[in-house]
């Protein structure tokens, strides 16, 4: 059993998305048997920003005419999809940056979709496999809050992971991660602590369930 973990945080120390993903991963390792974790760092080791354009150009150009940049981009897209194809389950840790999806995850998704195996009309290599999306938000954009609707990332990521890649997805969200950092949010300290505890509990549960679901699938 293999778990592919993708981290999009630009930080190691103090990253709340990594901390939640660590909890889910630990539960996976405790529950799964004969397992390994494959890691792809896209936040601290970003993918080239021009790789998607080069991969698309390669797809529209006879192979004999590919430039070195096109060859490299196409090879990178293939490597990313190889990782997805080889994994039994997925763990994506992607923070909300400036109310939108992380540029690092957007480049990752674009490159994956550029590979012929993930083309529209085909069954993607990820179809039917279980996965967890861990996402964290500095503020709180839940229904009824003053900034409801300002999270422009989670819905987009769900569309990609659930609908386009057809992953059987669970989502773990933690809000108010900037409480204790931004003094303007001090009034929400108690709420933030409750949200943190709830998110950590959900991360434990989903990590365990992720392994259990995959173990059951492997026995059928």
N, C-alpha and C positions, 0 to 999 in steps of 0.2 A: 504494500500500500504506500502510495506516494502523495504527499501534500505539497502543492506549489503555493508558496507565500510570496506575494508581491507587496512591497512597501513603497509608498509614494511620499512619505514625509521628508522634508528637507533637513530634518534634525535626527540625530540619534539620542543624545541626552535630552531629557525632558519632553520627548514626543509622546503625547497621549494616545495617538493612534497605534504606535508601536507597543505601548504598554497594554492596551486592550488586546491587540493581536497576540502578544506574548501569552496572555491568559488563555486565549482560545487555543493557541498552539500547544501549550502545556497540557491542556485537557485532551487534545488529539493524541499526544505522545503517551499519556497515561492510559488511554483507552484502546488505541490501535495496536495491532501486532505486526511485527516484521515491517516496520514503517521507516520512511525517510522523509525529510523535509528539504525541498529544493527551494532556494531563495533567489528572488530577482529584485535587486535594489534599483528603483527608478527615480527616487527622490535625491539621494546622496550621490548616485552614479547615473545622471540623466542620460536618456537616449538622445541621439543627435536630433536637433529640431528640424533639420531638412531631410531626414531619412524617409519620411512618408512621401514627400514629393518625388524623391529619387526612386522609391519603390514603385510608385505609380507610373513614373516615366519608363521604368524598366518593363513594366507590364504591357506598355504600348509600343515597345521597341523590340525588333528582332534580337534574339540573344547574342548573336554574333556582333551586333552593334552596341552592346551595353558598354557604358563608360565604367571606369573603376568605381565611381561613386554609386552608380546604379547597381553594380554587382554587390557592393558592400551592403547597401540598403536592403536589397532583396534577400541576401543571406541573413541579415539581422532579423527581418520579418519572419523568415523561415525558422530561425532559432527560437524566437518567441513562441511560435505556434507549436514547434516541437516540444517545448516545455509544457504547454497546455495539453497537448495530445498525450504526453507521457504521464501526466498526473492523474490520480484517482479522485482528487478533491482539491478545492481552491480556498485560499484565504487572502483576501485583498484588504489592505489597510491604507485608506485614502482620506486625508483630512480635507476639510473645506477651506479653501484659500480665497479670500476676497469675494466671498459669496458665490463662488463658482467652482467648477471642477479643477483639480490640480492640473496644471499644464503637463506635468510629467505623466499623469495617468492618461490624459487625452492623447499625447503622442504615442504612448503604449498601445492604446486601443486602436488608433488609426493604423499603426504598423501591423498589428495583428490582422485587422480587416483587409489589409493590402495583400496578405498571403492568399494564393488561389484556393487553399483549403477552407478558407473562411468567407468565400465569395457568396453573395446573395444567391439564393436558389439551391445551395448545397446544404447538407446537414453538417453543421460545424463540428469540429473535433471535441468540443466542450459539451455537446448536447447531452442532457440528462444527468450530468455529473453534479454532485452536491458542492456548494460553495458558501462562504460567509463573506459578506462585505462589512468591514469595520470602518465607520466614518465618525469623525469628531468635529464639533463646531464650537468656536469661541463664545458665541452668543447663544440665543435660543430663538428659533424661527418656527416653533410649533404653532398649530392652529390656536388662535386667540391671543397670541403674543403681539406686541406692537410691530414686530418685524416679520410677521407671518408672510411666507412666500419669498423671503430673501435667500433661502437656500436654493440655489440654482444648480446644484450638483447631484444631490442624491437621486432625484427622479431620472436624470439623464443616465447616471451609472446603472440604475436598475433597468432602464430600457436596453442598454448595451448588454449587460450581463444576463438578464432574464430573457429578454425577447429576441435579441440578435444572436447572442451566443448560446441561448437556451440552457443556461445553468439553473439548477434547482437551488435557488438562493435564499439565504437568511440574512437579515440586516441587523447589525448592532450599532446603535447610535449613542453617543454621549454628547450632551449639550453643556454650555456654560463652562467650558474648559479655561476661559480667561478670568473666571472668578478667582480672586486671590492674586491676580496679575494686574488687572485693570481696576483701579479704585472705584471707577464709576459703577462697577458691578458688585460692590461689597454687600449691598442689601440682599443679594441672592445667595449668600454663603450657605445657608442651611439647605436651600433648594438644590444648589449645585452638589452638595455632598450626597444628597439622596439620589440625584441623577447619576453620580459617579458610582455609587454602590449598586444601583440597578443595572447600569451598563456592565459592570464587572461580573455581576451574577449572570446576566444574559450571555456574556462572552464565555463564561465557564460552561453554561448549558449548551450553547451552540457548538462549542469546540468538541464537547463530549458527544453530542448528537451527530455531529459531522462524521466522526470516526465510526459510531455505531451504524449509521446509515450505510456508509461505504463497506463496512465489514459484512453487513447483511447482504448487500448487493453482490459482494464477492463470493458468497456461498450459494448463490442461485445460478 
